[in-house]
Amino acid sequence: MTLTTSIQTRARVRRSRSQSGSPRWILVGAEIAVPVVLLAAWWLASAGSTNTFFPPLQTILTRLGQLLQTPAFLGSVASSVGNLALSFVLATLIGVILGCALGLVRPLSWFAEPAIHFFRAIPPVALVPIFVSLIGFGNETRVLSITLAAVFPILISTIDGIRAGEPTMEMVTRVYRLTPAERLFQVVLPAAGPRILSGMQVSLITAFVVMIASEMLGSSTGLGAATLLAQQSFAIPDMWAGILVLGIIGYAATAVFTLFRRRVLRWYIASQQQEKNS
């Protein structure tokens, strides 16, 4: 994409946004309104509840406020968020690097793809007991379990993204006489970027699910372990408070990644908008 084309595309997108009443703010408002509406419905549905296992939301929020003042609960939240962030970064690095190697070197992918699809078919949660048996109950087990489960969506998306743009990449490389490094960082990765980030979005959800499972299976730290312990101890408000915080973490992680994806792929979103308006 040339500079002139980029400027024209951005101008057209801005004009279309101004004519359509700033859809970005509508989306932001909807993303804020939906959780508020759900919490309001939860509040009304649980108000006055005498069910031990379904206490009023007011009771849960009161207990959550008390838990947030305890170092143990804050430590559990920090442990979960730290493991999720570290594992997601590791999965991204491993997935993109291996994906580039397998996508650019076809003979290498012929040997690796059968193993990739075999391990990909195994449910991620089923891997957790295996790692616990082999390594133990340490934090390394949780990070390894989450990373391995989250790496496959990124790996496969990177391979597909690179192969989808091969004809164009070969032509650009020949015309501009790019070095292998220039080809990788200026042509290959930008062209595969939309698919890589789509794989990262799936990977983030997978990492979040496996994070909870790994903490619930034989761990004494983390928000998943704290929530399971509360359930086993019949501390129902504590259990619901843990579930609520897990939901907030998952929602916040998805929202932050969505903003990151829109920021990185502005050129792609603008070109898609241009095609719709043309």
C-alpha positions as CSV (number, residue, x, y, z in Angstrom):
1,M,0.0,0.0,0.0
2,T,1.5,3.4,-1.1
3,L,1.4,6.5,1.0
4,T,-1.1,8.2,-1.4
5,T,-3.4,5.2,-1.2
6,S,-3.1,5.1,2.6
7,I,-4.0,8.8,2.9
8,Q,-7.0,8.4,0.5
9,T,-8.2,5.4,2.4
10,R,-8.1,7.1,5.8
11,A,-9.9,10.2,4.4
12,R,-12.7,8.0,3.0
13,V,-13.0,6.1,6.2
14,R,-13.2,9.3,8.2
15,R,-15.9,10.7,5.8
16,S,-17.9,7.5,6.1
17,R,-17.7,7.6,9.9
18,S,-18.8,11.2,10.0
19,Q,-21.7,10.4,7.8
20,S,-22.7,7.3,9.8
21,G,-22.7,9.0,13.2
22,S,-19.4,7.8,14.7
23,P,-20.0,4.0,14.9
24,R,-17.0,3.6,17.1
25,W,-18.7,5.4,20.0
26,I,-21.8,3.2,19.5
27,L,-19.7,0.1,19.8
28,V,-17.9,1.4,22.9
29,G,-21.3,2.3,24.4
30,A,-22.6,-1.1,23.7
31,E,-19.6,-2.8,25.2
32,I,-20.1,-0.8,28.4
33,A,-23.9,-1.1,28.4
34,V,-24.1,-4.9,28.1
35,P,-22.2,-5.8,31.3
36,V,-24.2,-3.1,33.2
37,V,-27.5,-4.5,31.9
38,L,-26.4,-8.1,32.9
39,L,-25.4,-7.0,36.4
40,A,-28.7,-5.1,36.8
41,A,-30.6,-8.2,35.7
42,W,-28.5,-10.3,38.1
43,W,-29.2,-7.8,40.9
44,L,-33.0,-7.9,40.3
45,A,-33.2,-11.7,39.9
46,S,-31.2,-12.4,43.1
47,A,-32.7,-9.7,45.3
48,G,-34.3,-11.2,48.4
49,S,-33.0,-14.7,47.5
50,T,-32.9,-17.2,50.3
51,N,-31.2,-19.9,48.3
52,T,-27.9,-20.8,49.9
53,F,-26.2,-21.4,46.6
54,F,-27.6,-18.3,44.9
55,P,-27.2,-15.4,47.3
56,P,-28.2,-11.8,46.4
57,L,-25.7,-9.9,44.3
58,Q,-25.5,-7.3,47.0
59,T,-24.2,-10.0,49.4
60,I,-21.6,-11.1,46.8
61,L,-20.4,-7.6,46.2
62,T,-20.1,-6.9,49.9
63,R,-18.0,-10.0,50.4
64,L,-15.9,-9.1,47.3
65,G,-15.1,-5.7,48.8
66,Q,-14.0,-7.5,52.0
67,L,-11.8,-10.0,50.0
68,L,-10.1,-7.2,48.1
69,Q,-8.7,-6.0,51.3
70,T,-7.0,-9.3,52.1
71,P,-3.5,-10.0,50.9
72,A,-4.3,-13.6,50.2
73,F,-7.1,-12.8,47.7
74,L,-5.0,-10.1,46.0
75,G,-2.1,-12.5,45.8
76,S,-4.4,-15.1,44.1
77,V,-5.6,-12.5,41.6
78,A,-2.0,-11.4,40.9
79,S,-0.9,-15.0,40.4
80,S,-3.6,-15.7,37.9
81,V,-3.1,-12.5,35.9
82,G,0.7,-13.0,35.9
83,N,0.5,-16.6,34.7
84,L,-2.0,-15.7,32.0
85,A,0.1,-12.8,30.7
86,L,3.4,-14.7,30.8
87,S,1.9,-17.8,29.1
88,F,0.2,-15.7,26.4
89,V,3.4,-13.9,25.6
90,L,5.4,-17.1,25.4
91,A,2.7,-18.7,23.3
92,T,2.7,-15.7,20.9
93,L,6.5,-15.8,20.5
94,I,6.7,-19.5,20.0
95,G,3.7,-19.6,17.7
96,V,4.9,-16.8,15.5
97,I,8.5,-17.9,15.3
98,L,7.6,-21.6,14.5
99,G,4.8,-20.5,12.2
100,C,7.1,-18.3,10.1
101,A,9.6,-21.2,9.9
102,L,7.0,-23.7,8.9
103,G,5.2,-21.3,6.5
104,L,8.3,-20.3,4.7
105,V,10.1,-23.7,4.5
106,R,7.6,-26.2,3.0
107,P,9.7,-29.4,3.5
108,L,9.9,-28.6,7.2
109,S,6.2,-28.3,7.5
110,W,5.6,-31.6,5.8
111,F,7.3,-33.3,8.8
112,A,5.9,-31.1,11.5
113,E,2.2,-30.7,10.5
114,P,1.1,-34.2,11.4
115,A,2.4,-33.8,15.0
116,I,0.9,-30.3,15.2
117,H,-2.6,-31.5,14.2
118,F,-2.3,-34.6,16.5
119,F,-1.6,-32.5,19.6
120,R,-4.0,-29.8,18.6
121,A,-6.8,-32.4,18.6
122,I,-6.2,-33.2,22.3
123,P,-8.5,-31.0,24.5
124,P,-6.2,-28.5,26.2
125,V,-7.7,-29.2,29.7
126,A,-6.8,-32.8,29.3
127,L,-3.1,-31.9,29.2
128,V,-3.1,-30.4,32.7
129,P,-3.2,-33.7,34.7
130,I,-0.4,-35.0,32.4
131,F,1.9,-32.1,33.3
132,V,1.0,-32.3,36.9
133,S,2.0,-36.0,37.0
134,L,5.3,-35.3,35.1
135,I,6.4,-32.0,36.7
136,G,4.4,-31.6,39.9
137,F,2.2,-28.9,41.2
138,G,4.6,-25.9,40.8
139,N,3.9,-22.7,39.0
140,E,6.0,-24.0,36.1
141,T,3.4,-26.6,35.5
142,R,0.6,-24.1,35.1
143,V,2.7,-21.8,32.8
144,L,3.7,-24.8,30.7
145,S,0.1,-26.1,30.4
146,I,-1.3,-22.7,29.5
147,T,1.5,-22.0,27.0
148,L,1.2,-25.3,25.2
149,A,-2.6,-25.0,24.9
150,A,-2.5,-21.5,23.7
151,V,0.3,-21.9,21.1
152,F,-1.6,-23.9,18.5
153,P,-4.1,-21.3,17.4
154,I,-1.3,-18.8,16.8
155,L,0.9,-21.3,15.1
156,I,-1.7,-22.5,12.7
157,S,-2.9,-19.0,11.9
158,T,0.7,-17.8,11.3
159,I,1.3,-20.7,8.8
160,D,-2.0,-20.0,7.0
161,G,-1.4,-16.3,6.9
162,I,2.0,-16.7,5.3
163,R,0.9,-19.2,2.8
164,A,-2.1,-17.1,1.8
165,G,0.2,-14.3,0.6
166,E,2.9,-16.3,-1.0
167,P,2.4,-15.2,-4.6
168,T,2.3,-11.5,-3.7
169,M,5.3,-11.8,-1.4
170,E,7.4,-13.5,-4.1
171,M,6.6,-10.7,-6.6
172,V,7.3,-7.9,-4.1
173,T,10.6,-9.6,-3.0
174,R,11.8,-9.9,-6.6
175,V,10.8,-6.4,-7.6
176,Y,12.3,-4.6,-4.6
177,R,15.2,-7.1,-4.2
178,L,14.6,-7.5,-0.5
179,T,16.9,-9.4,1.8
180,P,15.5,-12.3,3.8
181,A,15.2,-10.2,6.9
182,E,13.5,-7.3,5.0
183,R,11.1,-9.8,3.4
184,L,10.2,-11.2,6.8
185,F,9.6,-7.9,8.6
186,Q,8.4,-5.7,5.8
187,V,6.3,-8.1,3.7
188,V,5.6,-11.5,5.3
189,L,4.6,-10.5,8.9
190,P,2.5,-7.4,7.8
191,A,0.6,-9.5,5.2
192,A,0.0,-12.3,7.7
193,G,-0.9,-9.9,10.5
194,P,-4.7,-10.1,10.3
195,R,-4.7,-13.9,10.6
196,I,-2.0,-14.0,13.3
197,L,-4.0,-11.6,15.4
198,S,-7.2,-13.6,14.9
199,G,-5.3,-16.6,16.1
200,M,-4.0,-14.7,19.1
201,Q,-7.6,-13.8,20.0
202,V,-8.6,-17.4,20.0
203,S,-5.4,-18.2,21.9
204,L,-6.2,-15.7,24.6
205,I,-9.5,-17.4,25.3
206,T,-7.9,-20.8,25.4
207,A,-5.2,-19.6,27.7
208,F,-7.8,-18.1,30.1
209,V,-9.8,-21.4,30.3
210,V,-6.7,-23.5,30.8
211,M,-5.4,-21.1,33.4
212,I,-8.6,-21.7,35.5
213,A,-8.4,-25.5,35.0
214,S,-4.7,-25.7,35.9
215,E,-5.3,-23.8,39.1
216,M,-8.2,-25.9,40.1
217,L,-6.4,-29.2,39.5
218,G,-3.9,-29.7,42.4
219,S,-2.9,-26.0,43.0
220,S,-3.1,-24.0,46.2
221,T,-2.5,-20.6,44.5
222,G,-4.4,-18.6,42.0
223,L,-7.9,-17.4,41.7
224,G,-9.2,-20.8,40.3
225,A,-7.8,-22.6,43.3
226,A,-9.3,-20.0,45.7
227,T,-12.7,-20.3,44.0
228,L,-12.7,-24.1,44.2
229,L,-11.6,-24.0,47.8
230,A,-14.5,-21.7,48.6
231,Q,-17.0,-24.0,46.9
232,Q,-15.6,-27.0,48.8
233,S,-15.8,-25.1,52.1
234,F,-19.4,-24.0,51.3
235,A,-18.3,-20.4,51.4
236,I,-20.7,-19.6,48.7
237,P,-20.4,-15.8,48.7
238,D,-16.6,-16.2,48.4
239,M,-17.1,-18.6,45.5
240,W,-19.4,-16.2,43.6
241,A,-16.9,-13.4,44.3
242,G,-14.1,-15.4,42.7
243,I,-16.3,-16.3,39.7
244,L,-17.2,-12.6,39.3
245,V,-13.5,-11.5,39.4
246,L,-12.7,-14.2,36.9
247,G,-15.3,-12.9,34.6
248,I,-14.0,-9.4,35.0
249,I,-10.4,-10.5,34.2
250,G,-11.6,-12.4,31.1
251,Y,-13.7,-9.4,29.9
252,A,-10.9,-6.9,30.5
253,A,-8.3,-9.1,28.8
254,T,-10.5,-9.5,25.7
255,A,-11.3,-5.7,25.6
256,V,-7.6,-4.8,25.9
257,F,-6.6,-7.2,23.1
258,T,-9.4,-5.9,20.9
259,L,-8.1,-2.3,21.3
260,F,-4.6,-3.6,20.6
261,R,-5.8,-5.4,17.5
262,R,-7.6,-2.4,16.1
263,R,-4.6,-0.3,16.7
264,V,-2.2,-2.6,15.0
265,L,-4.5,-3.4,12.0
266,R,-5.7,0.2,11.3
267,W,-4.5,-0.1,7.7
268,Y,-6.3,-3.4,7.3
269,I,-9.6,-2.2,8.8
270,A,-9.4,1.0,6.7
271,S,-8.9,-1.0,3.5
272,Q,-11.9,-3.2,4.4
273,Q,-14.0,-0.2,5.1
274,Q,-12.9,1.3,1.7
275,E,-14.0,-1.9,-0.1
276,K,-17.4,-1.8,1.6
277,N,-17.9,1.9,0.6
278,S,-16.8,1.5,-3.0
